[in-house]
Amino acid sequence: MRRRGEVVGRWVSGALLALLGLLCAGAQAASPRALNEYFRETWTTRQGLPHNLVQGIAQTPDGYLWFATWEGVARYNGLEFKTFDRGNTPALGDNGVRSLRVSADGALWLGTSRGGVSRYAQGRWSQLSMRDGMAQDEIMDILPTPSGGLWIATESAGLDRYDGKSFHHFRKTDGLPSDAMYSLALEPDGTLWVGTTEGLARVRGDTVEAFGAAQGMPPGPVFSLFLAPDGTLFVGTEHGPYKRNALRFEKVSPDLPEDTIPRLRMDATGALWIGTVNYGLLRYRDGKVENLGSLAGLPNNRVAALFEDREGSIWVGTNGGLLRLRDAPFGTYTTEHGLSDDYIRSLLETKDNTLWVGTSRGLSRYKDGKFSVLSRADGLPGDSILSLATARAGGIWMGTYANGLVRWDNGVKEVRGSDGGLAGNQVRAITEGKDGSVWAGTSRGLSHVINGKVHNFNVADGLPREYITSLMAAADGRIWVGTANGAAVIDGEKIQALDMHELDEAEDVFGFHEDADGTMWMASDRGLVRYRKGKLSLVGRRQGLPVDTIFQVIEDRDQHFWLTSNRGVLHLSRADAEAAADGKVQHIPVEVFGEADGMASAQCNGGSGPSAGISHEGRVWVATAKGLSVVDPERLAGFARQQPPVVIEDVRVDDRSLPTQEHLDLAAGTRKVELHFAGLSYLMPQKIRYRYRLDGFDDEWVERGTLRFAQYTNLDPGEYRFRVNAANPDGLWNSQEAGLSFDIQPFFWQRPLFWFLVAAVTLFIMLAAYRWRIHQLRVNERRLKVLVEQRTTDLREQTQRLTVANDEKSLLVERLRLQAEASERQAREDALTGLANRRYFDERLADEFARACRDRQPLSLALLDVDNFKRINDGWSHAVGDAALKAVAAVMRAETRGVDVVARYGGEEFALLFPRTTREEAMVLSERLREAVMRCDFSDFAQDLKISVSIGVSDREGLAHHERMVSRADTHLYEAKDGGRNQVRG
């Protein structure tokens, strides 16, 4: 009775899940997408299918999907396939599985090619075959009855009815049009419809009735049958699909092609799905026919199986693999839908609700649900459209890749390029100011077009860099500029640059978003930057963003941010972003959407724009490398509304797989128990979250994120109960758990009786040992007195030796310290001149450069080279050359300030670093040094020797790295030498 109750309970649970799935699918599909807008996923043998021809599809009450192939049946959990075939399942008489059906008790029935009928229920397989009285033939279709019976259609041996004990055979002699069967359909009253190679038949009780031309049926075979929820029978023939109207049959629609129909299915919205041999997949809804063929992503045009799962997804089995169509969170539009190109650069919605899309091949327009392409025939240059903006004078502004700035208003009204004063022809950003003037960001600077005149801004005017990546006119009239080296704000004639390097070295600014209070959010190459009341803060990797670079910031109506990136679209709460920017939380949750969520490509585009936007309907549009993606935030919750059922798939004990039954008895000494589980939802299976607990071990639930296994090692003997449940992203935990219990048996030495005996023996041994120990202590006491006296003498002598050794060690430590100081000095000091060496100078230069940038202080550098030094070595000697270098070094020490850094840079070249010194001041110091060298007397070691030096000076202004100062000073040094030597250039 208990087992029967469990079966009934599981069937009821499965039925409830199926009902919930259909309700959710119906809610989701209330306004279904166009067929070519569905998210498509395909599977072949490369993804784990045992064979590419999928002939049947079914879903069992536990949520698993099953696929019939020529190499066995595959069970799918949303992430991986498990194949059952003759090799691992003896009850499968043949690998070729033609038909799959699920009976009312939740059992899975399989019709095989020549191995009879197999049944799978509660983890066990069984088989019906010729030994049970079934016809010896290939099974074409099977159909369980509510009473527990079974109808079996064979390839050439007619129709069998099985009542659970015996078979009843129907043949052509009993009234069937043919003994060769194709398909079956069963009405609630028990009436069976049979499709044969010679037409359609109906079986009531033991009576067979054929239907032909007199009832409107076309001649020829009937390949497929489907009974709709309203009782309408659909029939797939060689001449297209037919439907029953009373006792007459008529064509479903004259618009459908006359082709062989192997499969028919009606979904929860009432749309009829039609699988053909030559035309691929058709959908007939509201009098409209839509087609999806191999050119649009169907693995093969011959459709062999159709199925709608509980979440509203349509599964299509073909000769070339498996296709799933589903209403994913994101939809993607490509050239297939009318775009001029799949590579999207920018997008803009205007007040008339028209969406303008800039692609790498021109401009497209989305209006009233349709795309149209604007080309050279419309006056456009046919160039890549990098940026878009609304024009107050009418129409839109377009920034092109090579043709400058264009205004289009049902025709080109204005074109301006570099020949018209624009800073460059590559226009990556556009915005209009409050005064109606136009700002154009190019790859060569920022242009301001006002009253027909152009004023250009560059680095010399205060911009961080001339490569402009984004623009925005703020509500207060200021213009925000994003560049490849930070951001700037233009207020009237004043440009204020924002140095963002302290924010994890952020540089590129790709987009802006302004709050009502004037707070500016910036998309950068280090994450999301917030600028509020003059203060910058960062929300990046350390706070939970999975990527560094984001391109655009969009806020939806629910106050969530959508951030585009090269690795998908990020979705996070605005409140969480604020808390992270304020430093109130260390890590925030971020949801990532990519190709598994309906995007044709997770690579979003940036560096021009706007590359994302929100429509008047609240939908978020995103420019990607493969089409225009769109998501409706209000529909997002619908994809995580249903709680996914969870199953335990595998139990491994000490790396050995065991059956997943309700209770397991495990042997003593079990070291490792590993349990694998899966949530059976197919909308976003890779994002299902799991938690589990082991009663008897865990005190509370253990949340594992998306990991699908639990492992326990070295558990104590005892009784345990493992429980697991699942939840969709941002959803509630499923109240229905999966679980199993197991007992670990103890070794004999882990039992209570054994430990009682051990305790008694131990106590006896301890008493005996105690008495023996007392005796030994008395004997040892006498020996100890003698030893104490002897050891006291030895310790005195040893103390004297240790004192001497300690003095010697202290002397050695002092010597080592002095040697270490000398080594450190040698590592940073030039041995010949006593000046700092190049290593020390490079370290000081890097530190001073960073300090000067941070404190906004000047910093200068000079490179000094002794003129014609080779002449000194060759004319006098190398010893004289060394003496000359020492003398020049002494002059440099005398003529420089205490804050300056003087170093021998290499050979006869010296370097000087002047902190907090402008280039002009450094030039004066260098000239004084040059004159001091000229005045120096070298007669102590070389008569008539005169030495001069050439000096090159640079400062940090306009440079991003300290090495550029050395390079610039070196250039000026060569100018001094080429100009005749003995001079200072800078």
N, C-alpha and C positions, 0 to 999 in steps of 0.2 A: 504493500500500500504506500509505503514511503517513497519508493522509486516512481510509482505512478503519479504521486503528488508532485514530485520534482519535475517530471516530464510536463505535466499540465502547467505547473508554475512557470517553467521556462517558455512553454508555448505562449502563455498569456503575456509574459514579459516581452517576448518577441513581437507579439501582435501589437502591444501597446507602443513599442518602439517604432514598429512599421507605421502605425497610425500617426504618431508624433512626427515621424519623418515626412509622411505625405502632407500633413498640415503645414509643416515648415516649408516643404517644397512648394506647396500651393501658394503660401504667402509670398515666397520669394519670386514665384513665377507669375504673380498677378499681372505684371506687365513685362512679358518675356522680351529678351533682346532679339534683334534680327539674327538669323542663322549664322551669317558671316561675322557677327560680333561676339559669338560665344568664345569663351576661353577654351583652347584646344590643347589636349595632351595626348601623346601617342606612346605606345609601348610595343616593342618587338622582342625577338629573342635576345637582343642586346641588353634589354632592361629586365630580363628574367623570365619572359614567357617561354614555355617549353616548345611552342610552335607558333608560327605567324598566322595560321588560319584559326580564327576563333569562331566556333560553330554554335556555341550556346553560352548564355550568361544567366546566372541566378544569384540571389542573395538570401542567405539563411537568417533565421530570427536573431542569431547572435550578432549579426552585422557584417559577417564576411561576404565578400564577393567571390564567385566561383566562375571559372572560364573553361569551357570545353575545347580541347585541341586534339590534334592527331597524335600528340606525344603525352597524353595524360590530361588530368584536370588540375588547374592551378588555383590555389586559394590566395586571395590578395587582402592585405590588411591596410592598404593605403601607402605603404612604404616598400614592401617587398612581397615576392611571390613564393609560395611553397607548393611544389609539384608532387602530386600523387600519381604513380604509374605502376605497372606490373612489377617493377623492380623493388619498390618499397611497400606496395599494397597488394597482397595476393588476391584480395577480394575483387580487384579490378581485372576482369578476364582479358581485357585488351586495352592498349594505349589509346586507340582511336575512340574518342568520346564525341558523340554527335549531338546529344540532347541533355539538358539539365532542367530539372523541375524540383520545386520544394512543396512538400505535402503539408496538410493542415497541422500535423504534429511536429513540424519543424525539421523533418528529415529531408536530406538531399538525395534525389534519385538521378541516376546517370544511365543513359542508354549508350552502349558501346558498339563498336563496329562489328565484332564477332565474339564478344565475350559475355553477351547477355545484358542483364540489368543489375546495377550495383546500388547499394543504399548506404548512406553515411548518416549516423545519428549518435549524439552524445559521445563522440570520439571513437566510435566503433564502425567497422565496415562489415557488410554482408552482401550476398550475391544471389540472384535468381538466374537460372540457366536452363538448358535443355533437360537437365536431370529433374527439374521441377515441373516439366511438361510444357515449357515455353517453346515456341516455334524456333527452328534452327535457321536463323537468318540475321542479317545486319539490322540493328535497331535505328530507325530514322527519327522517331519521336516517342516520348513517354508522357503520360499524364496521370498523376495520382488523383483519386476521387476522395470526396469528403468522408466516405465510409471506410476508408483504409484500403480500398482496392487500387487497381492500376490498369490503365489502357496502354497498349504497346503497339506502335505502328512499325512494321518491318519493311525491308527493301523489296521483297518479292513474295513473302509468305502471308500476306494479308494482315489482319488486325487481331490482336489477342486481348482478352479481358481477364484480369486476375482478381479474384475475390479474397485473396489472402490464403487460400488453401489449394485451389485448382484453377486451371485455365479453360476459357471458352474461346474457340477460334471462329473468326468470320473471314469468309473468302469471297471470291467473285461469284461463286455458286450461290452464296447467300444474299446476293444483290449488290455487292460492292462494284463500282465501275471497273476496278482493277485490283489485283493482288499487290501491286507496288504502291507503297504509301509515302507521303511526304510530311504531313502535319496533322495536328489534332487540336480541337478546342471544345471545352466542356461548359454547358450552360448550368445554372444553379439547380435546375430540375433534373439533372442527370442526362440530358440530351447531349449526344456527342456528335460533333461535326468532324468529318474526315476528308482530308485533301489527298487525292491519289493522282497517279500519272494520267488517268483518263477522266478526271473531273471530280466533282464534289458529291459527298454522300452524308446522310444523317442517320444515326443509330439511336433508336428509342427501344429500350429493353433488348429484345432479340430481333427487332424489326429493322431492316435496312432499306433506306430510300435514297435513290440517286437524283441529283439535280443537274439539269442540262439546259439546252437552248430554250426549252419551254418555260423555264423559270428565269430566263435572261442571262444564264451563264454562258460565257464564250467557250468554244471547244478547246480541248487540250488540258494539260495538267494544272493542278492546284498546288502551289508550292508552300503557301503560308496561310495561316488563319489567325485572327485575333478577335476576341470577344470584348467589346468595349463595356465600360461600367453601366451604360444605359441599355445594354442588351444588343446593340447593333453588332452584327457579324461582318468583319472585313475579310476579304478573300484576295490573296495574291495570285495572279495568273500570268500567263505569257503575254497578255495584252494589257497589263497594268492592274491597279487595284480596283476591286468591286466591293460593294456593300449591299447588305440585305435590307430591303424595304418591304415589310410584311413577308409575303412568300415570293417576292420578285427580287432579282438582283440587278443592280445598275452600276455603271461606272461612277467612281467617286468624283471625278472631275474630268471634263474634256481637255483641261489644260495639262494634265499629267501625261507623260510620255508612255507610249505603248512598249513596255519593256517587261522582262521577267522580274517578278517581285518575290525574292526569297524570304523577306521578313517584313512584318508590319507591327507597329506599336503605337498606342495612344498615350500621351503623357498626361500629367495631372491638370494641365491647362486645357485639355481637349484637342490639342494639336495632334495630327496623325503623322507619324514618322514612317517613311517608306524606304526600305532597302532594296536597291535594284542591282541588276547585273552589270549594266553598261553606264548608267547615269550617276552612280554613287548613291548618296543619301539625299532624300527629298523630305521636306516638311510641308504639310498642307494645313493651313490655318486661316480661318476667316476668308475662304475663297482664294487665298494667295498661295502660290507654289514657290518654295525656296529650294535652292540646290547647293549641295556641298560635295565637290568631287575631288579627285586626286590632285588636281592643280591647286586646290585651296586647302590642302592639308590632310585629306582622307588618305590613309595608307594605301588603299586599293579601291577601285570603283565597284568591285563585287562585294556587296554587303551580305554577310552570312549570319549575323546575330544582332539583335537590338534589345536594349533593356534600359529601364529607368529605375535608378536606385531610390532609397528612401529620402535622400537629400535633394532630389530633383535633377541629378546629373543623368545625361543620356550616354550610354555606353554602346559603342558600335564595333562589332567584330567583323573583320574583313579578311580577304585572302592575304593581305600584306601586313597584318598587325591589328592592334586594338586602338581605338580612338575614344576619348572621353570629351564630351561637350558639357561645360558647366557655366553657370552664371557666377564668375569669379568677382572678387571685390573690384578689380580693375578691368576696364575694357580698353582695347587698343585699336586705333584706326590707322590703316596703312594705305599704300597705293591701291590695294584691293578695294578700298572703300572710296577711292576718288582723290586721294592726296597726290600732289605733284611729285613727292618723293618721300621715302621712309625716314630720311635723316632730318629731324625737326630741330630748328635753331631757335625759334622764338614764337610767341603766341600772344594774342591780344583780343579781348572781347570789348566791342564798342557799345554805345548806349542803345543801339537798335538790336542788341542781342546777337549780333553777327560775330562769329569767332574767326579771326584772321590768323593764319598759320604760315610762318616763314620757314621754308625748307631749303635744302641745299640746291634745289632746282627751281626756285621761284616761290610764288605766293599762292596759297590756297585759301578758300573761303568756305566756312561751315554755316549754313543757314537753313532753318526748317528741316533739320535732320539730314541734310545732304551736303556733300563737298563739291566744290567746283574749283577749277584751276584758272588762274589769271596768268597770261603768258605775254610774249612779245606782241601778239595780236591786240592786246589791251594796252599797249604802250609801255609795258615794263621792260627793263633791260635784260630779263632772263637770267639774272644773276642769283647767287645764293643770298637769301634774306636773313641777315644777322639780327636785326632789331626792329621793333615796332613801337609806335606810340600814336595816341589819338591827336589829330590836328584840329585845333579850335576853328581854323578857317574852313574846315570841312574835310572829310576823308581821314586818311591816316598817313603818318610818316613811316617810311621804311628806310632802314640802314642796310646797305648792300655790302658785299664783300669787296667789290672792285669798282663800283660806280657811284659811290658817295651816298648822298641823302636824297630821297625821292618822296614827294607828296603825291598821293594818288586819291582822286575823288571822282570815281567813274571815268577815269582817264588820268594820265600824268599831268599834274598842274605845275610842278616845280621840280627841278633837278639841280643839285649843287654838289660839286666835287672839289678836288684840290685845285683845279683850274679856276674855280670860282671863289677861292680863298679858304676853303675848308682845310683843316690841319692834315687830313688824310682821306683817302677814298674808302678805307675799310672802317665802316661805322658800326660799332658793336653796342652802342647804347644811345637812346634818345629820350629826352623829356622836354616838356614845355613848362616855362616858368609862369608865374601869376600874371606877368605883364604880356604874355602871349609870345615871348621870344622863345627860340628853339635852342636847346643845348644838344650837341652831338658829340659823343665820345668816340674817338677814333684810336687806331693803333699808334698814332703819332702825335697825340695831344687832344685837348678839349677845345671845341669850337662853340662860340656863342653867336647865333645869328639873330640880329635884332634890327628891324627896319631895313632889311636888305643888306646890312653890313655885317661883316664877320670879324670877331675878335677872338684870337686864339690864345690859349693858356698852355704853358709847359712847365718844366721843372724850375726854370728860372723865375717863374711867377709864383712858386710855392707849392705846385702839385708834387706829390710824393714820386710820381712816375708818369710818363706820357702815354703809357699803354692803358687805355681806359676800358674797364670791363663792365661797369654798371653806372647808372644815373638814377636819381630820384629827386623830384621837386617836393619838398616837405610842406606841411600845412602852413608853416610860418613863413614860407617864401624862400627859405634857404635851399640851395642846391647841394645834394650829397653826391659825391663822386667816389666810385670804387675803382681802384687801380691795381696793377700787378705788384704794388709795394705799399699797400695800406690805403686808407681812405682820407678824404678831405671834405670840408664844408665850405661852401662859398656863400658869404653873406655880403651882398652888395659888391664892393670892390675888394673885399678882404677874403683871403684864402687861408683857412686854418687846417693844417695837416694833422692827422691823427696817427701817432706812432704806435703800432700794435705789436711790436716785436716782443714786448714783455708778456703777451698773451701766447705763450708757447711758440714764440717766433712766428706769429701769424703775419701774412703778407697780402695774398690775393683776396680781394673783396668782390664777390660775384653778384650780390643782390642785396636789396634793402626791404625792410618792412617797418612801417611807422605805426606806433600805437596812438590812441586818442590823446594821451598826455604828452606826446612828443618824444617818447622813448623810441630809439631806433635800434632795430635788430638787423644785424649784418651776417650774411652767409659768407664764410671765409674758408681758407685752406686749412684752418685749425678748428673748425666747428662754428658754433653759433655765438656771435659777439653781441653783447648788449651795451648800448651807450645811453646812459641816463644821468642827467645833471652833471655832465662833464666827466663822468667816471665810466671806464671800460671794464667789462667783466666777460668771462668766457665760459661757455658750456661746451665741452669737448669730450675727448676720449676718457679723460679722468672722471668725468661726471656721468659716463654711460653711453655716449654716442659711439656706435660701432665703426665709424669712419672718421677720417680727418676732414676731407673736403666736402663741403655742401655748396650747392649752387643757388638755391632760391628758398625763401621763407614764405609760406602761405599760412594764414590763420583762417580756420573755418568757423562756422556759426556756433559750434560747440566749444569754442576757445581751445582748440587743439592746433598745434603746429604740424605742418607737413613740410618736410625738408627733402629736397632732391639731392641725389648724389650719384657717383659712378657705380654704386653698388645697391641701387634701389632707392625707394622712397621711405623716409623715416617718419613715424607718426608718434607724437608725444604730447602730453598735456602741457598747455602753456603754464599752468600753475607750477608744475614740476620744473619747467625750465626757469621760471622766476626764482624758485627756491634754490636751485643749483647755482644760478648766477649770484644770489645773495649769500651763498656759502652755508645755507641752512641744512642742506643735505649733501652727502658725498656722492651718491649714485642714484640715477633716476631710471625708471623703466622706459624702454624705447621699443616700439614695434617696427619691424622692417618688412616691407613689401617688395616682392621681386617677380621673377618670371613665373614662379609657382602660383602667384596670386593674380595672374591675368595680364601682366605686362609682357609684351613680345620681347622686350629687352630691358634688363635692369639698369643699363647704362643710361642715366639721364645726361642731358647736355647742359653746358654752362659756358661762361665766358662771353655770352651775348644774351640778348633777352628783351623782354622778360621770358625766361625759360619755363615758367610755370605761372598759373593764375587760377582764380576762382570765378566761376560764372555767376550770373544773376540767380541761377537755380541752386547755387551752393555747391556745385560740382567742382572738383579740383582737376585741372588739366596740367599735364606734364609733358615736356618735350624730351624725347628719348632718341637713341641712335637707331631705333627700329619702330618708328611710328609715334603717334600721338596717343598717350595713355590718359585715362580719365577714371576718377573714382568719386562716388557719391558718399560722403561721410555718413549721411543719414541711413544708408543701406548697410553700412559696415557691420553694425551689430547683428544684422540678419544672418551673417555668415558664421557667427559664433553663438547663435541663440540656442540651438539644440545641444544638449549635453551628450557627448559621445559615449556610447557603450564601451565597456572595456572587458577584455578577455585575457586570461593567462594562456599564453601560447606554448610555453616550453618550461619544463622543470629539469634542471641539471644538478645531479648530486655527485659530487666529486668528479665533475666533468663527464658524467654519463647521463644521457637523456632518459627521463622516465615519463610514462603516460601522465597527462594532466588530469588525474581523477580527483574526486572530492577529498579523499584522505590517503595519506601515504605513511607507511611504517618504514622508518629508516634504520639501518643497522647501527650497532654501537661503533663508535669511532668515526662517524661521519664528520668530515672536515669542512666541506664547503657545500652550501646550498645556494643555487643561483636560479632566479625566477625571471622569465622574460614575459612581457605583457604588451598589449597594444590597444589603443583607442580606435574603434572602428568608425571613424568619420573620414569622408573622402574630400571634404571641401578644402581644409587646410591641415592635412594630416601631420605635416612636418612641424606644426606649431602647437599641437596638443600637449598640454601639461599633465604631469602625473604626480601622484603622491601615494605613499604606501606606509603600512606599519605592520610589524610582526608582533602580535599579541604574545606576551610571555618574554619579550625582549625589548621592544621599543616602548617608551613611555608615551610618545605622541607621534603624530603623523610626520613622515619625512618627505619633504617636497623635493622632487628630482628634476624639475624643469621638463625638458623634452626627452630626457634619457628614459629608455624603456626596459630597464632591468634593475633587479635588486640582488645583492650578493651578501651572504652571511657566512662567516668563517668561525670555526671552533665554537659552535654553539654547545651549551651544556645539554646533557640528556634531559628530556622533558617533553611536554606537549606545547605545540605552537599553532597559531592561526595567522596566515598571511592574508592581508586585505589590501586591495589597490583600487583607486578610482581615478577618473580623468576629468579634464575640463578643457574647453576651447579657450583660445586667447581672450583674456578679459572676461571670461565666462565663469559661471558658478561650478563648483565641483558636483559631479554626477552623484545623485543619491544612491544609485545602483552600483554596488561594489562587485568586484570579482574576488574570489578568495578560495583558498584551500587550506586544510590543516595537515599537519604531519607530526609524528612522534619520533624522537630520537631515542633509541634504546640505550641503556647504560651497560658498560662492561660489568663483569662480576665484581670487580674491585670498586665500582661506583655505587654498589647497592648498600643500604643501611646495615644489614647483618654483617657484611664484610668489614665495615668500619667499626662496628661494635667489637668484633674479634680483634681487630688491629689495636683498638684502644686498650683492651684488657692485656694483651701481650706486651704492649708498650709500657703499661703501668708496672707490670712485674719486672721487666728489664730495668726500668728506671730505679726501682727499689734496690735491686741487686747492685746496680751501678753506684747508687748512693753509698751503700755500706762499704763497697770496695774503695770508693773515692776517699772516704774519711780515713781509712787505713793508710792510703797513699799519702794523704796530706800530712799526717804525723811523721812519716818517714822523711818526706821532702822538707819539712820544717827544719830538721836537724842539718840536712845538707845545705840548706839555704843560708844558714848563719855563716858557715865557712865560706860560701861563695860571695856573700856580701862584702866581707872583709877583703877578699882578693880583688873583687871588681872595683872597690873604692880606690884602691891603689892604682889600678889600671886607668881609671877615669882621670885621675889627677895628671898622669903622664900624657894622656891623650889630649886633655885640655890645653896643655902647654904647646903640643904640636899644632893644634888647630889655630891657636893665636898667631903663631908664626906664619902659617899658611894664609890666614886672613889678611895679614899685612901685605904679603906678596900679591894677593889677588887685587887689593885696592890699588897698588902701584900699577898693575897691568891694566886695570880699567881706565885709569887716568891717561896712560899712554895711548890706549885705543881711542879715547875721546879726542885727544889732540890730533891723532892721525885722521879721524873722521872729519874734523873741522878743516884740516888741510885739504883733504880730498874734495870736500864740498866747494871750498874756495877755488881749487884748480878747475872743477867742472864748470864754473861760471866766470872764470877770470882768464884773460889771455896771458900766457906765460911770458911772452916777450915784453909787452908794453905795460902790463899790470892793469890794463883797462878791462871792462866787462867784455866777454866774448859774444859771439853772434847768438848763441842759444839764450843767454840771459837777456840780450837786447830784444829778441823776438817775443819772449814772454812778457817783458815790460811793455812792448809796443801793443800787444793784444789787450793787456789789462788797461793801459791808458786810453786806447781807442774806445773800448767799451765804456770806460768811465766818462770820457768826453761826450760820447753819444747820449749817455744817460743824463748827464748834468748839463747837456747843451753848451759845453765849453770848447774853445778852440784847441787844436792840437796840430803841431807842425813837426816835420822830420827833415833832416838833411843827410845827404850822402856826400862824403868828402874823399877825394882820390888824389894821392901825391902825383904830381905831373912828372912824366918821364922817369919813373922810378927805375925802370930797367937800365937807364943810362947810369944811375948811381951804382947799381950792382956790377955792371960791366966795366964802368970807368974806374971805380975805386975798388970795392970788394963787397961781398955779401955781409961781412962783418960791419962795414961802414953803412950798408943799407939797413942792417938791424939797428945800429946806433941812431940812424936818421929817423927811423920809425919811432924809437923811444923818445927822441927829442920832440917830434911832432905830437906825440901823445901827451908829453908834459905840457906843451903849449895849449893843447885842447883842455887839459885839466884846469889850467890857470885861467883860461878865457871864458869858461862856461860857468853857469850858475849851479847852485847846490841842488836845485830840483831837476836839472837837466841830466839826461842819461847819455854817457859817451861810451862807445864800444868799438873795438876793432872788428870790422865786418868781414874781413878776409883779405890777405895779402897787404897791399898798400891802401886798402879802402877802409874808411871809418864811417860810423853812423852816429848821428846825434838826434836825440828825441827831446823836443821842447814842449812840455806840458803847459796848458793854459796860455799858449803863445800863438798869436796869429801869424799868418805867412809873412806879412810885412815885417813884424818884429823878428821873426826867424831870419829873414833876409839881412836885417841889420846886424844880428848876432853873428851870422855866418861871414859877413863882410869884415867884421872886426877880427874874427878868427883868421881869415885869409891874410889880412895885413900883418897880424902877429906872426904868422909863419914866415912871411916875407922878411920880417925884421930879425928873425932868429939867427944867431951866430952858431955855425957848426964847425968852427975852426978847431975845437978841442979834438975832433977825430978826423977831420978832412978839410985841408986848406982849400980856399976858394969855392967851397961847396955852397950853392944857393938852391933853396927848395921853394917851390910854389905849389899851391893846391887849387883844384877845381871843385866847386860845390854845387850840388843840385838840391833845391828846396821844394817841399810840397806840404799841403795841409789836408785835413780830412773832409773839407766841404764837398758835398755831392757824392761822397764815396760810401759804398755799402760795406766795405771790408777793409781791414787794416793793411792787407797785402797790396791793395791798390795804391796806398800812400807810398810804399816802397817802390812800386812800379813807376809811379808818376815822378818821384824824386830821381830815380835812375834815368828817366827820359831827360829831365832837366840837367842832370850831370853830363850826359852825352852832348847836350846842346852847349854846355860850357866848354867841353873839350873841343868840340867841332868849331866853336867860336874863337879858338886861339888859346885856350887854357888860362889858368890863373884868374879865374873870375867866378862870380856867383850868379846862377840862373834859377828862376823860380816862377 
